[in-house]
Amino acid sequence: MSDPSTASIVSTPGAHPTDSPPVTGGQPQTNEKPRGLLGDAWRDLRRKPLFWIASTLIVIFLLMAVFPALFAPGDAVNGSLSRSLDKASGDAWFGYDLQGRDVYARVIYGASASIQVAVLAVIGTLLVGGTMGIIAGYRGGWVDGLLSRIADVFFGLPFVLGAIVILTTFNGSGTSNTKFEITGLVTISLIVLSWPVVMRLMRSSVLATKEADYIVAARALGAGTGRIILKHLLPNCMAPLLVYGTIMVGSFIGAEATLSFLGVGLKSPVVSWGIMISDGKDFLRVAPGLVFFPAAFLVTAVLSFVMLGEAVREALDPKLR
């Protein structure tokens, strides 16, 4: 007896059932596997020219930060006073600064310190803020209240003022910190003043996700807290943090340059774009390239990460597709 709910296959001379694909609900079956959120996002990103432009620029800046000698074989630290403020030439594409140092080499090597501080600060901010956000959102109750009030205290601190207070205390005049210590202090100050935003993002995502059916089912099946957080909550709450973290790299590059320009961030012998802009501001009329070239690289790097973050946000948000 045939099943009335299934369409019968009628064979005709010269034709076989295998000649045409089986149909399900009136549509031909395909071998394409279902994609998740990241798969759909990657499919959308590949179609965006903005994503490829930003990614290309970011790859170039990362190569500059990791392998600066590939772009500038010259010396970025030592110079000769006989070449002070000399114009651009074949040996120095951007000319020389007041101390006779190659500006082009310093701009290339400046990417290393700026990007290194930004990336380390973003990683630390995501770890600290994300961990506290998961704990606050999942546990709730007095734990949520306590962590939220602590975050409010740090959130109320003005960013620039708080960074100046921290850095002048531990990296002010008279201190003899090494290059590693200076970089670490700037990174820690950025983390301390930025983690509350990430904590709030993660907390709100956990609150919206922890009562989902698959979380309730996992809890009913006896899954522990650690497994629920790592296997279910964390993968489904990472999208806002990925977007914010990408944009935050560009923001931290600008923040590091601002603090270095004010004289409380990175200091010599570290080479960074903010230090170069600070050193060249007094010679803007005589040698505008001392400010223009590091500022141009700084703005391009910040815009690259911001554009990438915007492209990722549009790809991960179903409402914007």
C-alpha positions as CSV (number, residue, x, y, z in Angstrom):
1,M,0.0,0.0,0.0
2,S,1.4,3.4,-1.0
3,D,1.8,6.2,1.5
4,P,-0.6,9.0,0.5
5,S,1.6,11.6,2.0
6,T,4.5,10.9,-0.3
7,A,4.4,11.8,-4.0
8,S,4.8,8.6,-6.1
9,I,7.5,8.5,-8.7
10,V,6.2,7.6,-12.1
11,S,8.6,5.9,-14.5
12,T,8.4,6.6,-18.2
13,P,10.2,4.8,-21.0
14,G,13.8,6.0,-21.3
15,A,13.6,7.7,-17.9
16,H,14.7,6.5,-14.5
17,P,14.0,7.8,-11.0
18,T,17.6,8.6,-10.5
19,D,17.6,11.0,-13.4
20,S,16.1,13.8,-11.4
21,P,16.9,14.7,-7.8
22,P,14.4,13.8,-5.1
23,V,12.2,16.6,-3.9
24,T,11.2,17.5,-0.4
25,G,8.4,20.0,0.0
26,G,8.6,20.9,-3.6
27,Q,12.3,21.9,-3.5
28,P,15.3,19.9,-4.8
29,Q,17.6,18.6,-2.1
30,T,21.1,19.9,-2.0
31,N,24.3,18.7,-0.3
32,E,25.0,22.1,1.2
33,K,25.5,21.8,4.9
34,P,23.6,24.3,7.1
35,R,25.7,27.2,8.2
36,G,25.9,28.7,11.7
37,L,26.2,32.3,12.7
38,L,29.9,32.6,11.9
39,G,29.4,30.8,8.6
40,D,26.7,33.2,7.5
41,A,28.9,36.1,8.7
42,W,31.9,35.0,6.7
43,R,29.7,34.6,3.6
44,D,28.5,38.2,4.0
45,L,32.0,39.5,4.7
46,R,33.4,38.0,1.6
47,R,31.1,40.1,-0.5
48,K,32.0,43.5,1.2
49,P,34.8,45.5,-0.4
50,L,35.1,47.4,2.8
51,F,36.1,44.2,4.6
52,W,38.8,43.4,2.1
53,I,40.2,47.0,2.1
54,A,40.3,47.1,5.9
55,S,41.8,43.6,6.2
56,T,44.5,44.4,3.7
57,L,45.5,47.5,5.5
58,I,45.5,45.7,8.9
59,V,47.7,42.9,7.5
60,I,50.2,45.5,6.3
61,F,50.3,47.2,9.6
62,L,50.7,43.9,11.5
63,L,53.6,43.0,9.2
64,M,55.1,46.4,9.9
65,A,54.7,45.8,13.6
66,V,56.2,42.3,13.6
67,F,58.8,42.7,10.8
68,P,59.7,46.4,10.6
69,A,63.1,45.7,9.0
70,L,61.3,44.5,5.9
71,F,59.8,47.9,5.3
72,A,62.6,50.2,6.7
73,P,66.2,48.8,6.9
74,G,67.4,52.1,8.3
75,D,68.1,53.0,11.9
76,A,65.1,54.4,13.8
77,V,66.8,55.2,17.1
78,N,70.2,56.7,16.2
79,G,70.9,59.8,14.1
80,S,73.4,62.4,13.1
81,L,73.0,66.1,14.0
82,S,74.6,67.0,10.6
83,R,71.4,65.8,8.9
84,S,69.1,67.7,11.3
85,L,65.8,68.6,9.6
86,D,67.1,67.7,6.2
87,K,64.5,67.3,3.4
88,A,63.3,64.0,2.0
89,S,65.7,62.1,-0.3
90,G,66.4,58.7,-1.7
91,D,68.0,57.7,1.6
92,A,65.3,59.0,3.8
93,W,61.9,59.2,2.1
94,F,60.3,61.4,4.7
95,G,63.4,63.4,5.6
96,Y,65.1,63.7,9.0
97,D,64.0,64.9,12.4
98,L,65.7,67.4,14.7
99,Q,68.2,64.8,15.9
100,G,69.0,63.6,12.4
101,R,67.0,60.4,12.6
102,D,65.3,58.8,9.6
103,V,61.6,59.8,9.9
104,Y,60.4,57.0,7.6
105,A,62.2,54.4,9.6
106,R,60.8,55.8,12.8
107,V,57.2,55.8,11.4
108,I,57.6,52.1,10.4
109,Y,59.1,51.1,13.7
110,G,56.5,53.2,15.6
111,A,53.8,50.8,14.4
112,S,55.2,48.1,16.6
113,A,54.8,49.8,19.9
114,S,51.4,51.3,19.1
115,I,49.8,48.1,17.8
116,Q,51.5,46.0,20.5
117,V,50.0,48.1,23.3
118,A,46.6,48.2,21.6
119,V,46.4,44.4,21.0
120,L,47.6,43.5,24.5
121,A,45.2,46.0,26.1
122,V,42.3,44.6,24.0
123,I,43.1,41.0,25.0
124,G,43.4,41.9,28.7
125,T,40.2,44.0,28.6
126,L,38.2,41.2,26.9
127,L,39.5,38.6,29.4
128,V,38.9,40.7,32.5
129,G,35.6,42.3,31.4
130,G,34.3,39.1,29.8
131,T,35.0,37.0,32.8
132,M,33.3,39.4,35.2
133,G,30.4,39.8,32.8
134,I,29.8,36.0,32.6
135,I,30.0,35.6,36.4
136,A,27.7,38.6,37.0
137,G,25.1,37.6,34.4
138,Y,25.1,33.8,35.2
139,R,25.1,34.0,39.0
140,G,22.9,37.0,39.4
141,G,21.8,38.0,42.9
142,W,24.3,39.7,45.2
143,V,27.2,38.6,43.0
144,D,25.7,40.5,40.1
145,G,25.0,43.6,42.3
146,L,28.5,43.6,43.8
147,L,30.3,43.3,40.4
148,S,28.0,45.8,38.8
149,R,28.7,48.4,41.5
150,I,32.5,47.9,41.2
151,A,32.2,48.4,37.4
152,D,30.2,51.6,38.0
153,V,33.0,53.0,40.1
154,F,35.6,52.4,37.3
155,F,33.1,53.4,34.6
156,G,32.7,56.8,36.3
157,L,36.4,57.6,36.0
158,P,37.2,59.9,33.1
159,F,39.4,57.9,30.7
160,V,42.1,60.5,30.0
161,L,42.2,61.9,33.6
162,G,42.4,58.4,35.1
163,A,45.2,57.3,32.7
164,I,47.1,60.5,33.6
165,V,46.8,59.8,37.3
166,I,47.9,56.2,36.9
167,L,50.8,56.9,34.6
168,T,52.1,59.9,36.4
169,T,52.2,57.9,39.6
170,F,54.1,54.9,38.2
171,N,55.7,56.4,35.1
172,G,56.3,60.1,36.0
173,S,59.4,62.2,35.8
174,G,62.2,60.8,37.8
175,T,61.3,57.1,37.3
176,S,63.8,54.8,35.5
177,N,61.4,52.3,33.9
178,T,62.7,50.0,31.2
179,K,61.0,49.8,27.7
180,F,59.1,46.7,28.8
181,E,57.9,48.3,32.0
182,I,56.7,51.5,30.2
183,T,54.8,49.4,27.7
184,G,53.3,47.3,30.5
185,L,52.2,50.3,32.5
186,V,50.4,51.9,29.5
187,T,48.7,48.6,28.7
188,I,47.6,48.0,32.3
189,S,46.2,51.6,32.5
190,L,44.1,51.0,29.4
191,I,42.8,47.7,30.8
192,V,41.9,49.2,34.2
193,L,39.9,52.0,32.6
194,S,38.1,50.0,29.8
195,W,37.0,46.6,31.2
196,P,33.6,47.9,32.6
197,V,32.2,48.4,29.1
198,V,33.1,44.8,28.1
199,M,31.7,43.6,31.4
200,R,28.3,45.3,30.6
201,L,28.2,43.9,27.1
202,M,28.9,40.3,28.2
203,R,26.5,40.6,31.2
204,S,23.7,41.7,29.0
205,S,24.4,38.9,26.5
206,V,24.4,36.3,29.2
207,L,21.2,37.6,30.7
208,A,19.5,37.3,27.3
209,T,20.9,33.8,26.6
210,K,21.0,31.9,29.9
211,E,17.2,31.2,29.9
212,A,17.2,29.8,26.3
213,D,15.8,26.4,25.8
214,Y,19.2,24.7,25.1
215,I,20.6,26.1,28.3
216,V,17.6,24.9,30.3
217,A,17.9,21.5,28.6
218,A,21.6,21.2,29.3
219,R,21.0,22.1,33.0
220,A,18.2,19.6,33.2
221,L,20.5,16.9,31.8
222,G,23.0,17.5,34.6
223,A,25.6,19.7,32.9
224,G,27.8,21.5,35.3
225,T,28.3,25.3,35.5
226,G,31.6,25.2,33.8
227,R,30.3,23.1,30.9
228,I,27.3,25.3,30.4
229,I,29.4,28.5,30.3
230,L,32.2,27.1,28.1
231,K,30.1,25.0,25.7
232,H,26.8,27.0,25.5
233,L,27.0,30.5,26.9
234,L,30.4,31.6,25.7
235,P,30.1,30.7,22.0
236,N,26.7,32.3,21.8
237,C,27.7,35.5,23.6
238,M,31.0,36.2,21.7
239,A,29.5,38.1,18.7
240,P,29.2,41.5,20.5
241,L,32.7,41.2,22.0
242,L,34.2,40.4,18.6
243,V,32.7,43.5,17.2
244,Y,33.6,45.7,20.1
245,G,37.1,44.2,20.4
246,T,37.9,44.9,16.8
247,I,36.8,48.6,17.1
248,M,38.6,48.8,20.4
249,V,42.0,48.0,18.9
250,G,41.7,51.2,16.8
251,S,40.5,53.2,19.8
252,F,43.4,52.0,21.9
253,I,45.9,52.9,19.2
254,G,44.5,56.4,19.3
255,A,44.5,56.4,23.1
256,E,48.1,55.3,23.3
257,A,49.1,58.1,20.9
258,T,47.1,60.7,22.9
259,L,48.8,59.6,26.2
260,S,52.3,59.6,24.6
261,F,51.6,63.0,23.1
262,L,50.7,64.3,26.5
263,G,54.0,63.0,27.9
264,V,52.5,60.4,30.2
265,G,52.4,57.4,27.9
266,L,55.2,55.7,26.1
267,K,58.6,57.4,26.4
268,S,62.0,57.2,24.8
269,P,63.7,54.9,24.0
270,V,60.3,53.5,22.8
271,V,59.4,54.7,19.3
272,S,55.7,55.4,18.7
273,W,53.5,57.6,16.6
274,G,52.4,59.6,19.6
275,I,55.9,60.4,20.6
276,M,56.8,61.4,17.0
277,I,53.8,63.8,16.8
278,S,54.8,65.3,20.2
279,D,58.4,65.8,19.2
280,G,57.4,67.4,15.8
281,K,54.7,69.8,16.9
282,D,57.2,72.5,17.6
283,F,58.5,72.4,14.1
284,L,55.2,72.3,12.2
285,R,56.0,75.3,10.1
286,V,59.6,74.4,9.4
287,A,59.1,70.6,8.8
288,P,55.4,69.7,8.7
289,G,56.4,66.1,7.7
290,L,57.5,65.4,11.2
291,V,53.8,65.6,12.3
292,F,52.0,64.7,9.0
293,F,53.6,61.3,8.3
294,P,53.1,59.7,11.7
295,A,49.6,61.3,12.0
296,A,48.7,59.9,8.6
297,F,49.8,56.3,9.6
298,L,48.0,56.7,12.9
299,V,44.7,57.8,11.3
300,T,44.9,55.1,8.7
301,A,45.5,52.4,11.3
302,V,42.6,53.6,13.5
303,L,40.2,53.8,10.5
304,S,41.2,50.3,9.3
305,F,40.3,48.6,12.6
306,V,37.1,50.7,12.9
307,M,36.0,49.8,9.3
308,L,36.7,46.1,10.0
309,G,34.7,46.3,13.2
310,E,31.8,47.9,11.3
311,A,31.9,45.3,8.6
312,V,31.9,42.5,11.2
313,R,29.0,44.1,13.1
314,E,26.9,44.3,10.0
315,A,27.7,40.6,9.1
316,L,26.8,39.4,12.6
317,D,23.6,41.4,13.0
318,P,20.8,39.6,11.2
319,K,18.7,42.9,11.2
320,L,21.4,44.6,9.0
321,R,21.6,41.9,6.3
